[in-house]
Structures are given as structure tokens and as C-alpha cells.
Amino acid sequence: MRVFKVGIAGYGIVGKRRRKYIDEFPHFETIAVCDTVFKDAQDHVDGVRAYKNYKELLREDLDVLFVCLPNYLAAQVTIEGLNKGLHVFCEKPPGRNVDDIKAVIEAENNTKGLALKYGFNHRYHDSVIKALEMIQSGDLGTIINLRGVYGKSRVVPFHGGWRAERELSGGGILLDQGIHMVDLLRLFAGEFTEVKSFVDNNYWGHDVEDNAYALLKSENGTVAMLHSSATHWEHHFSLNISLTEGYLELSGLLTGSKSYGEEQLLIGRRVEDSNGTLRQERVKFLNDHSWKSEIEEFGNAVANNGKIINGTSLDSLRTMELVYQIYNSDEVCKSKYL
């Protein structure tokens, strides 16, 4: 059984969590990591070689590269990994803007036979999987509209640092966290062709947004409303989906911080009654398999020529394009920042 040698570029909270599931996958073994916190290349961390920057890491004899770096480095390092003949897993977002992911796709097209996957982790949450299964079954009819709210508490990473500088980050709360909700709206409803939005930084005052409000419409008339917020004052995730024969309400997320509350899916069925539905089913999910499932899909693509189902480069491009449609449809945001 072949074991693929893995390097992790960026060994912070996310990189360390990725490593847990990388090393659990039977075909993967982490041999080296890099992070700016390390003093020199002599450092050994958690039993592997540790480097200060990704250039040193890429001199290792690797098969697979995990990119857990800031937005301004993500596309560049992904491209360098592909050009070295490495399979690459990159965290979201794929870069600062649409041009970044287009540059990655060009490199991908020039390096055939390599697996490239982006970490849109929310698609692997059990509540999302169950909701998607129900929608695809047609049991609740077709989607009429969706309403998604994704918010962070006031303890947000916008008090300085690269996330607060648009040149380095590409955007604020919408690109940093709200991109997950944008991705889920696309997953459930397909592509959106009309976008209206308000994007502002009225509270934190940085040159990235702390709130984005969007109204989206697809070609077949499905309407989605999105609020991505860094002034929610508590961590919050909710997605309501109205269908012709009922509704789905996703609330809470099982995460490492445990701050989004219990992960639940409420299933309601329409009845001809002015007081609403008489039948509801509440499903609670007690374990988070998302990180493990995500690595397994990528690992099978690398080791067994399997297929990348979620987080392909094309999927990531479409999600980034929709994020930037939201930015561009606010005239103040467009003229001031883009």
C-alpha cells in the first residue's frame, strides 16, 4: 500500500486540525510543516520537520501539499505546489479574488493527473447532507426561497492583521466566513443570475466589510436572502429553505469551538391549514464527521484516482464569482474598494 508524503503549509489552528485527519487516512503521512512561528529549519514539531516558510517546505520530497495560509498566499502556493507535481488541498477562500482562482485553474490545466480540492467544509456536515438528500428526493417539492444568516460574535479577527487589510485578504466577513453560506446556497439552488446587495463597514471601520446583505435570484425564479455579519455579537448559523410541500430549517453547527450551538435540522410538511404545518420532525446531529469525510474524499482521489465531488476548482470559481457579484452590486463598495 503506497503512503503519500504530506506537507502542511500553515500550521496554525486549521493546519493542526487538518493533520489529525490526514494522519488517520491510511495512504497519507505528514512528514513536514511550515509556519512563521518557527525559528528555523532545525525545529521539529509534533514529530515532523518544521520550516519557517513554504519555500523551504516545498524543497522536501512531497507528494501532497495542504495549503492553510492567508488569502494573499493561498493561490500562489497552490500554483507552486501544482507546478512541482503535487496533489493540493487548499482551504477556502481560494484566494483574494476571482483572478486568483482563474490563475490556479490555468496551472491545474497545465498539470494533468493531479488532484486539487478546496476546503468548503460545510458541505460535509450531516445536517447539510440530510437536507440535500431530502431536496433531491423531491419529497418536499421544489425550492421556493432560501434565507441564510451567518454571523460572528464581536470577538472577530478584524482588530488589525492581514484580515483587516483588503489588499491582503480580498474582503471581510463575506469572503472570510459568509463564503460558506454562498457555497451552500449554490449547492441547494444552483446558479444565481441576479444580485442586489448592501455591503458596509460602518461599525468596525476597516477597509473590509463587517456586514453584507444580499438578495439573489436564479434563472428559474428561486430567491435567496443572505446576511453575513461580523456584528452579530454571538456566533450564529441558520439556513431556512421553503419548498412547495414543506420546509427545512438548518440551525447550529458542530465546530471545534462549540460556539454555534447544537446542529439541528427541522423538517416540516405543508398541510392545507391556515395555521400552518401540523407535522414536524427535528433531527439532532451529535458528531462532526465533516473534517474526516473531506480528507477521505481527497485522499481517495489521490490514492485511488477517485473523483473530487465537492470543492473542485470550477465550483470554487463559481462561488468566488458570486461573492464578487455581491461586492460589485453595491455601488459604494464597488467604487471604493474594487
C-alpha positions, -999 to 999 in steps of 0.1 A, spaced: 0 0 0 15 33 -11 18 60 15 19 96 2 42 121 19 23 152 30 34 187 38 13 213 55 19 250 47 5 269 76 4 251 109 -20 271 130 -54 260 143 -66 248 109 -34 232 99 -31 212 131 -67 201 129 -62 190 93 -32 170 103 -52 149 128 -74 136 99 -45 135 74 -26 111 96 -57 90 102 -61 84 65 -41 51 57 -25 64 25 -13 97 40 16 106 63 26 141 73 64 145 71 68 183 73 50 215 82 58 252 79 47 283 98 61 317 105 62 310 143 90 285 138 125 299 144 145 279 118 145 247 97 160 227 126 128 229 146 109 197 149 72 199 158 49 170 167 74 146 154 79 162 119 103 186 103 92 223 107 102 252 85 97 289 87 83 294 52 66 275 24 96 278 1 116 256 24 88 232 28 85 227 -9 121 216 -11 110 185 8 103 153 -12 65 156 -10 36 140 -28 8 161 -14 5 197 -2 -21 211 22 -24 249 20 -36 265 52 -22 300 46 -36 336 45 -57 346 14 -28 366 -2 -7 334 -3 -33 307 -10 -34 309 -48 4 315 -52 13 285 -30 -13 263 -46 1 271 -81 37 264 -69 25 231 -55 8 220 -87 39 231 -107 60 208 -86 37 179 -94 20 178 -60 -16 170 -53 -30 200 -35 -57 206 -9 -63 244 -2 -85 260 24 -112 284 14 -113 310 1 -92 300 -30 -75 335 -30 -83 371 -26 -104 375 -58 -117 358 -90 -84 364 -108 -65 343 -82 -86 312 -87 -85 317 -125 -47 316 -123 -49 284 -103 -72 268 -128 -47 277 -156 -20 260 -136 -43 230 -130 -50 226 -167 -12 226 -174 -6 198 -148 -28 169 -157 -34 140 -134 -32 159 -101 -60 162 -75 -69 197 -65 -96 203 -38 -108 233 -18 -120 231 18 -156 240 16 -161 220 48 -198 229 54 -210 206 26 -199 176 48 -219 185 78 -246 159 85 -274 185 86 -265 198 51 -261 162 37 -296 152 51 -312 184 38 -297 180 3 -309 143 2 -344 155 10 -344 182 -16 -330 158 -43 -356 132 -34 -384 157 -43 -403 146 -12 -409 182 -2 -414 195 -37 -392 222 -53 -374 252 -36 -393 285 -35 -368 305 -15 -338 304 10 -328 326 39 -293 323 53 -277 341 82 -241 335 92 -226 357 120 -197 360 143 -195 374 178 -178 408 184 -146 388 192 -137 387 155 -103 387 138 -106 422 124 -87 441 151 -57 445 128 -36 419 109 -39 408 74 -77 400 76 -84 437 81 -65 448 50 -83 443 17 -51 442 -3 -41 411 17 -75 395 24 -96 404 -6 -126 410 16 -141 409 50 -167 388 67 -184 378 35 -152 363 20 -139 350 53 -170 332 66 -200 341 45 -185 323 16 -196 291 32 -232 303 31 -228 315 -5 -215 280 -14 -245 263 3 -270 285 -14 -254 274 -47 -254 238 -36 -291 238 -28 -305 261 -55 -280 262 -84 -265 293 -100 -279 328 -94 -281 353 -122 -294 384 -105 -278 400 -74 -286 431 -53 -267 440 -22 -256 464 5 -221 460 18 -208 482 46 -181 486 72 -200 511 94 -191 496 127 -155 483 127 -143 509 102 -117 488 85 -113 487 47 -131 453 46 -168 449 52 -184 439 86 -218 432 70 -231 421 37 -268 419 28 -277 402 -5 -307 393 -25 -302 367 -52 -324 353 -79 -318 322 -101 -329 317 -137 -358 296 -126 -371 322 -101 -356 308 -68 -349 337 -45 -322 336 -17 -315 361 10 -281 363 27 -268 382 57 -231 377 65 -222 396 97 -193 405 120 -217 424 143 -240 396 153 -225 396 188 -226 358 190 -217 330 167 -248 321 146 -257 298 117 -291 293 102 -305 284 68 -342 282 61 -354 266 29 -391 269 18 -403 243 -6 -437 238 -23 -446 209 0 -428 219 32 -397 235 47 -362 227 61 -346 247 88 -309 242 95 -296 257 127 -263 255 146 -231 238 136 -209 213 152 -175 230 152 -142 229 171 -152 260 191 -187 246 200 -199 282 198 -225 278 171 -248 256 192 -264 223 186 -266 212 150 -302 205 140 -325 201 110 -362 208 114 -383 192 87 -419 205 82 -446 193 58 -472 216 43 -509 210 50 -540 228 38 -545 246 71 -544 284 77 -525 278 110 -495 262 92 -480 227 93 -491 200 117 -462 177 112 -426 185 122 -396 163 126 -365 176 145 -332 158 138 -302 165 160 -266 156 150 -242 148 177 -209 142 159 -190 162 134 -177 139 107 -171 168 82 -133 171 85 -127 134 83 -150 129 53 -134 158 35 -99 143 39 -112 109 29 -127 122 -4 -94 140 -12 -73 110 -1 -93 86 -23 -88 109 -53 -51 109 -47 -46 73 -39 -72 56 -60 -79 81 -88 -112 89 -72 -133 119 -80 -134 153 -63 -171 158 -56 -172 189 -35 -147 218 -37 -135 214 -72 -117 244 -88 -147 251 -110 -170 250 -81 -147 273 -62 -146 297 -91 -184 299 -93 -186 306 -56 -159 333 -58 -177 349 -88 -209 351 -68 -191 366 -38 -177 393 -61 -211 398 -77 -224 407 -42 -195 431 -37 -199 447 -72 -237 451 -70 -232 476 -41 -221 508 -59 -203 523 -29 -184 491 -23 -175 487 -60 -163 523 -64 -144 525 -31 -127 491 -29 -128 472 -62 
